[in-house]
Amino acid sequence: MNLNLTTFIVLVTGLISYMAFNNRDLFNQLKHFPYQEARDRSYYRWLSSGFVHGSGLHLFVNLFVLFQFGSFVEEYFVKHHGIVFGKLFFLISYMGTIILADI
């Protein structure tokens, strides 16, 4: 069985965002907030911010595009680097993109 990493990321992101929609404290703990990151050294926010969204529409559009486009990118990495390294490179690229977007 070949696990589709893109689908897993979509599900995890949807779950975390849904939880954050219903818990403002959680949302505030995960969002990108440079002043707070510098003050508290809460640099985990550079990554966690990629899993929370400002609204349901924002979440839907991002996850729809990720599901459509991410599957092709993941498939490309797997085709050129094998299952293990392809999925690892895809995951590193995805997380790296979240961090670069915050920078």
N, CA and C atoms as a LAMMPS dump frame, in Angstrom:
ITEM: TIMESTEP
0
ITEM: NUMBER OF ATOMS
309
ITEM: BOX BOUNDS ff ff ff
-5.0000000000000000e+02 5.0000000000000000e+02
-5.0000000000000000e+02 5.0000000000000000e+02
-5.0000000000000000e+02 5.0000000000000000e+02
ITEM: ATOMS id mol type element x y z
1 1 1 N 0.841 -1.186 0
2 1 2 C 0 0 0
3 1 3 C 0.883 1.245 0
4 2 1 N 0.587 2.172 -0.867
5 2 2 C 1.375 3.39 -1.018
6 2 3 C 0.617 4.557 -0.381
7 3 1 N 1.105 5.044 0.753
8 3 2 C 0.459 6.156 1.446
9 3 3 C 0.677 7.442 0.681
10 4 1 N -0.4 8.148 0.382
11 4 2 C -0.31 9.437 -0.276
12 4 3 C -0.058 10.479 0.803
13 5 1 N 1.146 11.012 0.839
14 5 2 C 1.549 11.978 1.848
15 5 3 C 0.758 13.273 1.727
16 6 1 N 0.421 13.661 0.513
17 6 2 C -0.363 14.881 0.3
18 6 3 C -1.713 14.78 1.001
19 7 1 N -2.386 13.662 0.867
20 7 2 C -3.675 13.465 1.524
21 7 3 C -3.511 13.534 3.039
22 8 1 N -2.465 12.944 3.558
23 8 2 C -2.196 12.979 4.996
24 8 3 C -1.988 14.421 5.469
25 9 1 N -1.213 15.203 4.732
26 9 2 C -0.972 16.602 5.089
27 9 3 C -2.283 17.392 5.048
28 10 1 N -3.109 17.154 4.039
29 10 2 C -4.409 17.832 3.928
30 10 3 C -5.272 17.506 5.15
31 11 1 N -5.335 16.239 5.528
32 11 2 C -6.154 15.832 6.674
33 11 3 C -5.64 16.441 7.98
34 12 1 N -4.339 16.393 8.193
35 12 2 C -3.756 16.955 9.418
36 12 3 C -3.979 18.466 9.472
37 13 1 N -3.748 19.145 8.359
38 13 2 C -3.95 20.594 8.306
39 13 3 C -5.405 20.945 8.556
40 14 1 N -6.314 20.211 7.937
41 14 2 C -7.738 20.455 8.155
42 14 3 C -8.134 20.257 9.609
43 15 1 N -7.634 19.215 10.224
44 15 2 C -7.95 18.925 11.629
45 15 3 C -7.402 20.013 12.558
46 16 1 N -6.144 20.382 12.369
47 16 2 C -5.54 21.414 13.22
48 16 3 C -6.245 22.749 13.031
49 17 1 N -6.535 23.119 11.795
50 17 2 C -7.242 24.377 11.547
51 17 3 C -8.631 24.364 12.164
52 18 1 N -9.342 23.258 12.026
53 18 2 C -10.671 23.15 12.616
54 18 3 C -10.599 23.319 14.13
55 19 1 N -9.618 22.668 14.755
56 19 2 C -9.442 22.8 16.205
57 19 3 C -9.124 24.25 16.575
58 20 1 N -8.305 24.919 15.771
59 20 2 C -7.935 26.304 16.044
60 20 3 C -9.111 27.264 15.819
61 21 1 N -10.007 26.937 14.869
62 21 2 C -11.208 27.756 14.664
63 21 3 C -12.065 27.772 15.931
64 22 1 N -12.066 26.654 16.639
65 22 2 C -12.906 26.496 17.82
66 22 3 C -12.186 26.802 19.13
67 23 1 N -10.913 27.131 19.049
68 23 2 C -10.134 27.416 20.256
69 23 3 C -9.169 28.552 19.929
70 24 1 N -9.564 29.758 20.243
71 24 2 C -8.772 30.947 19.891
72 24 3 C -7.397 30.914 20.557
73 25 1 N -7.288 30.363 21.757
74 25 2 C -5.984 30.263 22.418
75 25 3 C -5.033 29.372 21.615
76 26 1 N -5.545 28.261 21.112
77 26 2 C -4.733 27.381 20.274
78 26 3 C -4.287 28.11 19.019
79 27 1 N -5.214 28.807 18.368
80 27 2 C -4.876 29.575 17.171
81 27 3 C -3.742 30.559 17.476
82 28 1 N -3.864 31.291 18.584
83 28 2 C -2.849 32.285 18.953
84 28 3 C -1.506 31.649 19.302
85 29 1 N -1.51 30.425 19.791
86 29 2 C -0.265 29.721 20.105
87 29 3 C 0.444 29.208 18.855
88 30 1 N -0.302 28.966 17.787
89 30 2 C 0.267 28.364 16.575
90 30 3 C 0.59 29.368 15.481
91 31 1 N -0.065 30.519 15.479
92 31 2 C 0.09 31.46 14.369
93 31 3 C 1.48 32.1 14.344
94 32 1 N 1.847 32.567 13.175
95 32 2 C 3.114 33.289 12.993
96 32 3 C 2.948 34.687 13.568
97 33 1 N 3.783 35.014 14.548
98 33 2 C 3.705 36.301 15.233
99 33 3 C 5.143 36.679 15.608
100 34 1 N 5.858 37.369 14.703
101 34 2 C 7.289 37.617 14.879
102 34 3 C 7.68 38.209 16.24
103 35 1 N 6.902 39.174 16.734
104 35 2 C 7.241 39.762 18.031
105 35 3 C 7.238 38.702 19.126
106 36 1 N 6.197 37.881 19.158
107 36 2 C 6.078 36.832 20.175
108 36 3 C 7.187 35.788 20.012
109 37 1 N 7.501 35.452 18.761
110 37 2 C 8.563 34.468 18.507
111 37 3 C 9.894 34.951 19.057
112 38 1 N 10.207 36.219 18.828
113 38 2 C 11.474 36.771 19.311
114 38 3 C 11.476 36.875 20.833
115 39 1 N 10.349 37.311 21.39
116 39 2 C 10.272 37.496 22.84
117 39 3 C 10.33 36.172 23.59
118 40 1 N 9.555 35.184 23.135
119 40 2 C 9.453 33.901 23.837
120 40 3 C 10.33 32.809 23.241
121 41 1 N 10.999 33.139 22.155
122 41 2 C 11.772 32.132 21.402
123 41 3 C 10.88 30.958 20.99
124 42 1 N 9.67 31.279 20.59
125 42 2 C 8.703 30.262 20.163
126 42 3 C 8.826 30.07 18.651
127 43 1 N 9.999 29.607 18.235
128 43 2 C 10.293 29.465 16.81
129 43 3 C 9.543 28.31 16.154
130 44 1 N 8.91 27.461 16.952
131 44 2 C 8.071 26.398 16.39
132 44 3 C 6.95 26.991 15.538
133 45 1 N 6.608 28.263 15.809
134 45 2 C 5.538 28.926 15.063
135 45 3 C 5.876 29.043 13.575
136 46 1 N 7.164 29.03 13.233
137 46 2 C 7.547 29.112 11.827
138 46 3 C 6.994 27.918 11.057
139 47 1 N 6.796 26.817 11.739
140 47 2 C 6.233 25.628 11.107
141 47 3 C 4.743 25.478 11.418
142 48 1 N 4.374 25.695 12.668
143 48 2 C 2.973 25.49 13.063
144 48 3 C 2.023 26.443 12.346
145 49 1 N 2.518 27.599 11.936
146 49 2 C 1.657 28.573 11.262
147 49 3 C 1.118 28.05 9.929
148 50 1 N 1.781 27.088 9.347
149 50 2 C 1.323 26.511 8.089
150 50 3 C 0.113 25.605 8.24
151 51 1 N -0.261 25.327 9.482
152 51 2 C -1.373 24.416 9.735
153 51 3 C -2.607 25.114 10.291
154 52 1 N -2.557 26.447 10.4
155 52 2 C -3.726 27.214 10.826
156 52 3 C -4.086 28.215 9.734
157 53 1 N -5.365 28.534 9.65
158 53 2 C -5.864 29.414 8.594
159 53 3 C -6.83 30.427 9.19
160 54 1 N -6.943 31.563 8.53
161 54 2 C -7.747 32.663 9.041
162 54 3 C -9.243 32.477 8.918
163 55 1 N -9.692 31.645 7.986
164 55 2 C -11.132 31.436 7.793
165 55 3 C -11.358 30.091 7.115
166 56 1 N -12.614 29.688 7.098
167 56 2 C -12.969 28.437 6.433
168 56 3 C -12.704 28.483 4.942
169 57 1 N -12.971 29.629 4.317
170 57 2 C -12.718 29.774 2.88
171 57 3 C -11.219 29.698 2.595
172 58 1 N -10.426 30.362 3.4
173 58 2 C -8.965 30.324 3.276
174 58 3 C -8.474 28.878 3.37
175 59 1 N -8.98 28.151 4.36
176 59 2 C -8.604 26.749 4.545
177 59 3 C -9.015 25.918 3.335
178 60 1 N -10.25 26.066 2.889
179 60 2 C -10.755 25.269 1.77
180 60 3 C -9.927 25.486 0.506
181 61 1 N -9.681 26.742 0.162
182 61 2 C -8.928 27.037 -1.063
183 61 3 C -7.514 26.475 -0.968
184 62 1 N -6.84 26.709 0.163
185 62 2 C -5.474 26.204 0.315
186 62 3 C -5.416 24.679 0.234
187 63 1 N -6.34 24.006 0.904
188 63 2 C -6.313 22.544 0.894
189 63 3 C -6.718 21.972 -0.454
190 64 1 N -7.638 22.628 -1.139
191 64 2 C -8.022 22.185 -2.479
192 64 3 C -6.824 22.269 -3.429
193 65 1 N -6.143 23.397 -3.413
194 65 2 C -4.977 23.574 -4.289
195 65 3 C -3.864 22.606 -3.894
196 66 1 N -3.627 22.459 -2.603
197 66 2 C -2.596 21.515 -2.147
198 66 3 C -2.931 20.102 -2.601
199 67 1 N -4.171 19.698 -2.442
200 67 2 C -4.56 18.344 -2.834
201 67 3 C -4.372 18.129 -4.329
202 68 1 N -4.771 19.108 -5.136
203 68 2 C -4.657 18.987 -6.585
204 68 3 C -3.205 19.052 -7.052
205 69 1 N -2.483 20.055 -6.613
206 69 2 C -1.123 20.301 -7.086
207 69 3 C -0.101 19.447 -6.344
208 70 1 N -0.285 19.309 -5.04
209 70 2 C 0.674 18.564 -4.216
210 70 3 C 0.801 17.113 -4.632
211 71 1 N -0.303 16.515 -5.063
212 71 2 C -0.255 15.113 -5.494
213 71 3 C 0.673 14.93 -6.69
214 72 1 N 0.649 15.886 -7.62
215 72 2 C 1.54 15.807 -8.785
216 72 3 C 2.993 16.009 -8.388
217 73 1 N 3.233 16.946 -7.495
218 73 2 C 4.607 17.206 -7.038
219 73 3 C 5.13 15.99 -6.286
220 74 1 N 4.312 15.426 -5.402
221 74 2 C 4.714 14.228 -4.664
222 74 3 C 5.02 13.082 -5.627
223 75 1 N 4.166 12.894 -6.61
224 75 2 C 4.368 11.831 -7.602
225 75 3 C 5.681 12.039 -8.366
226 76 1 N 5.974 13.294 -8.698
227 76 2 C 7.218 13.615 -9.399
228 76 3 C 8.433 13.227 -8.54
229 77 1 N 8.423 13.616 -7.263
230 77 2 C 9.534 13.281 -6.369
231 77 3 C 9.689 11.772 -6.234
232 78 1 N 8.585 11.053 -6.086
233 78 2 C 8.64 9.595 -5.938
234 78 3 C 9.177 8.952 -7.215
235 79 1 N 8.741 9.444 -8.357
236 79 2 C 9.181 8.891 -9.638
237 79 3 C 10.685 9.058 -9.83
238 80 1 N 11.222 10.187 -9.404
239 80 2 C 12.633 10.486 -9.64
240 80 3 C 13.571 10.089 -8.494
241 81 1 N 13.026 9.838 -7.293
242 81 2 C 13.892 9.543 -6.145
243 81 3 C 13.495 8.285 -5.384
244 82 1 N 12.491 7.572 -5.856
245 82 2 C 12.021 6.381 -5.156
246 82 3 C 11.006 6.756 -4.087
247 83 1 N 10.343 5.742 -3.559
248 83 2 C 9.249 5.999 -2.612
249 83 3 C 9.751 6.676 -1.341
250 84 1 N 10.761 6.104 -0.704
251 84 2 C 11.21 6.641 0.593
252 84 3 C 11.81 8.029 0.442
253 85 1 N 12.809 8.173 -0.414
254 85 2 C 13.459 9.477 -0.557
255 85 3 C 12.548 10.492 -1.231
256 86 1 N 11.712 10.057 -2.158
257 86 2 C 10.779 10.968 -2.82
258 86 3 C 9.806 11.588 -1.832
259 87 1 N 9.235 10.749 -0.966
260 87 2 C 8.297 11.26 0.032
261 87 3 C 9.022 12.121 1.065
262 88 1 N 10.23 11.733 1.43
263 88 2 C 11.014 12.527 2.37
264 88 3 C 11.354 13.892 1.775
265 89 1 N 11.801 13.922 0.532
266 89 2 C 12.107 15.198 -0.134
267 89 3 C 10.858 16.068 -0.26
268 90 1 N 9.725 15.43 -0.576
269 90 2 C 8.473 16.176 -0.673
270 90 3 C 8.111 16.811 0.665
271 91 1 N 8.211 16.043 1.742
272 91 2 C 7.883 16.549 3.07
273 91 3 C 8.831 17.68 3.484
274 92 1 N 10.121 17.506 3.229
275 92 2 C 11.105 18.547 3.549
276 92 3 C 10.822 19.801 2.726
277 93 1 N 10.489 19.633 1.465
278 93 2 C 10.159 20.781 0.607
279 93 3 C 8.915 21.498 1.105
280 94 1 N 7.908 20.73 1.493
281 94 2 C 6.667 21.321 1.983
282 94 3 C 6.913 22.12 3.265
283 95 1 N 7.596 21.501 4.222
284 95 2 C 7.868 22.191 5.489
285 95 3 C 8.812 23.373 5.29
286 96 1 N 9.788 23.219 4.409
287 96 2 C 10.706 24.31 4.112
288 96 3 C 9.991 25.503 3.485
289 97 1 N 8.996 25.218 2.658
290 97 2 C 8.214 26.283 2.041
291 97 3 C 7.408 27.051 3.084
292 98 1 N 6.86 26.351 4.08
293 98 2 C 6.141 27.013 5.164
294 98 3 C 7.082 27.972 5.9
295 99 1 N 8.266 27.488 6.231
296 99 2 C 9.232 28.309 6.963
297 99 3 C 9.67 29.497 6.119
298 100 1 N 9.974 29.274 4.845
299 100 2 C 10.379 30.381 3.976
300 100 3 C 9.267 31.414 3.815
301 101 1 N 8.031 30.962 3.772
302 101 2 C 6.906 31.918 3.663
303 101 3 C 6.834 32.807 4.888
304 102 1 N 7.154 32.286 6.055
305 102 2 C 7.141 33.104 7.268
306 102 3 C 8.312 34.077 7.314
307 103 1 N 9.43 33.679 6.751
308 103 2 C 10.596 34.574 6.744
309 103 3 C 10.327 35.736 5.814
